[in-house]
Amino acid sequence: MSAGKRLLLVEDERSLLMLVGDALEDTGFDVVPAHDGVQAMARLQDEGGFDYVVSDISMPGGISGFDIAEHVLASESQARIVLVSGLARGQLPPLPAGVTFLPKPYRISQLLDVLG
């Protein structure tokens, strides 16, 4: 399935970052955590080569999930991007092409389905 696939997980709620990261690792993903958009951008620039990027949309630090998605689309076009938010889809700006939205709260099984 997804064994060995590198996944950047961006979530500012630390308990959720750990919970989701552990669950994804248990299913075979190589998870690289980031606690905000600033750290995520640094990981993208320093490490690169991610197969998947899962990011919260609203985070502190001035870099949103939308910013991360735009950066990934510009530099790592093969990566599958999933943006998550507690806001309703209608409350958000349009998603960039090729980006999937997953509403919070979500089940790990829902995230796995979206990741394919």
C-alpha positions in Angstrom: 0.0 0.0 0.0 1.9 3.0 1.2 4.9 1.4 2.9 8.0 3.6 3.0 6.2 6.7 1.7 7.5 9.9 3.2 4.8 12.1 4.6 5.1 15.7 6.0 2.5 16.1 8.8 1.9 19.8 9.8 -0.3 20.3 12.8 0.0 23.0 15.5 -2.0 21.0 18.1 0.9 18.9 19.5 -1.3 16.1 20.9 -3.0 15.7 17.5 0.4 15.9 15.7 1.6 13.0 17.9 -1.6 10.9 17.7 -2.0 11.2 13.9 1.8 10.8 13.3 1.9 7.6 15.4 -1.2 6.2 13.6 0.3 6.9 10.2 3.6 5.4 11.1 1.7 2.3 12.3 0.3 2.0 8.8 3.7 2.2 7.1 4.3 5.9 6.4 7.6 7.6 7.2 6.2 10.6 9.0 8.1 13.9 9.4 6.3 16.1 11.9 6.1 19.9 11.8 4.4 22.0 14.5 3.7 25.0 12.3 4.0 26.4 8.8 7.5 27.9 9.5 8.9 24.5 10.5 7.1 22.8 7.6 8.6 25.2 5.1 12.1 24.6 6.6 11.5 20.8 6.3 10.4 21.1 2.7 13.5 23.1 1.8 16.0 21.1 3.9 14.6 17.6 3.3 12.3 17.7 0.3 11.2 14.5 -1.5 7.9 14.1 0.3 5.3 11.8 -1.3 2.5 13.3 0.8 1.9 16.5 2.7 -1.0 16.7 5.3 -1.4 20.1 6.8 -3.7 22.0 9.0 -4.9 25.2 7.2 -5.0 27.7 10.1 -1.8 27.8 12.2 0.2 30.4 14.1 3.4 31.9 12.7 2.0 33.6 9.5 2.3 30.5 7.2 -0.9 28.7 6.5 -1.7 25.3 5.0 -2.5 27.2 1.8 1.0 28.7 1.7 2.5 25.2 2.2 0.3 23.7 -0.5 1.3 26.5 -3.0 5.0 25.9 -2.1 4.7 22.1 -2.6 2.8 22.5 -5.9 5.5 24.8 -7.2 8.4 22.5 -6.1 7.2 19.0 -5.5 4.4 18.5 -7.9 4.3 14.7 -7.4 3.3 15.0 -3.7 -0.3 14.4 -2.8 -1.5 17.3 -0.7 -4.3 17.1 1.9 -5.4 20.2 3.8 -7.4 19.8 7.0 -9.5 22.3 9.0 -12.1 22.6 11.6 -13.7 25.3 9.5 -16.4 24.4 7.0 -15.4 24.1 3.4 -17.6 27.1 2.5 -15.7 29.3 5.0 -12.4 28.8 3.3 -10.9 30.3 0.1 -10.9 28.0 -3.0 -8.4 25.2 -2.8 -5.5 25.0 -5.2 -6.0 22.5 -8.0 -5.0 19.0 -7.0 -5.4 19.6 -3.3 -7.8 17.5 -1.2 -9.8 18.9 1.7 -10.5 16.9 4.9 -12.7 18.4 7.6 -11.8 18.1 11.2 -12.4 16.2 13.3 -11.5 13.2 11.1 -10.9 9.6 11.7 -7.5 8.0 10.8 -9.4 5.7 8.4 -10.8 8.8 6.6 -7.3 10.3 6.2 -6.0 6.9 5.0 -8.8 6.8 2.4 -7.9 10.3 1.2 -4.2 9.4 1.0 -5.1 6.3 -1.1 
